[in-house]
Amino acid sequence: MTTTVPVLTVEELAVQFRTGREIVRAVNGASFAVHKGEMTAVLGESGSGKSVTATAIMRLLQSPPALVSGGVIRFEGTDILDLTEHAWRKMLGAKIGMVLQDALTALNPVYPVGKQISEVFRVHGERNRRVAYDKTIALMERVGIPDPVTRAEDYPHQFSGGMRQRVMIAMAIALQPTLLIADEPTTALDVTVQAQIMDLITGISREFGMAVLLITHDIGVVMDYADHVAVMYAGRVVESGRVGEVLRHPLHPYTKALLRSAPQALAKGSRLNPILGTPPDMANPPSGCSFHPRCPSATELCRAVAPPRYVTEARLAECHYAETADEYA
């Protein structure tokens, strides 16, 4: 069990989107922590609230229609939701960096990438352009961009998807932040490049002692790289703990279903095991346990009553039957 004080603590975070008369509760009481020098993965299907959670932490939600309606987000003991805009902007980059899932959209198409990386140093106090440029070239080399002097003059569209992600990582770690948030950093990349990007992120986090919050739907990435995992469903963390314990001995039926649905190198003709049904409509969520419409082990209790939290020293699971998980596995 990790005993250090968390770098980031999210407690009962709630985010709503108001569209006309409809209220969509995209995040509905999510809680987890991220510790120094470790990677915590937030795992779940599309629509589970993962990216909205990351965006809320970075205070990038557009309001309206988005509204952080409850909860606390503490970074190094400070509730970032209470910070002024000026104080928050000083913290961004210097203390918290973020790698977005679509680097082509995140980067400015009309400026060379070298200028965009240099701007990080300039905004945070480096007045000497030459020093900022030299730091940029060294950083591009550190993240594995070949011939950085030449490539610094190129524009985002002249880079491959993997190289654009390296540029994004360079910008995110330029000031050696305490926390790096990586939102689906390997989306749309082939498997080989995915591994290279994840190796880069983990290598840099160890070098700088950074905490990493990884948003992903890829169980394989979680198994290979993360220390802790928080499994999200319908805007809540339904199970969390150390990766090895959660994935070897899952307590929540949704975690079990995710593991069964992962493609395996099975014999020819074997069938995949998808999770039947669809994620719930968070404008009109189901009663009781939000997973019960898709859960093969659901009972009348599951359909009628929201599940309690089963908590041990190192595990959390929101399921009526978490204590007897082996009996209905």
Buried (B, 14 or more C-beta within 10 A) or exposed (E): EBEEEBBBBBBEBBBBBBEEEEBBBBBBBBBBBBBBBBBBBBBBBEBBBBBBBBBBBBBEBEEEBBBBBBBBBBBBEEEBBEBEEEEBBBBBBBBBBBBBBBBBEBBEEEEBBBBBBBBBBBBBEBEEEEEBBEBBBEBBBBBBBEEBEEBBEBBBEEBEBBBBBBBBBBBBBBBBBBBBBBBBBBBBBEEEBBBBBBEBBBEBBEEEEBBBBBBBBBBEBBBEBBBBBBBBBBBBBBBBBBBEBBBEBBBBBBBBBBBEBEEEEEEEEEEEEEBEEEBBEBBEBBEBBBBBBBBEBBBEEBBEEEBEEBEEEEBBBBBBBBEEBEEEE
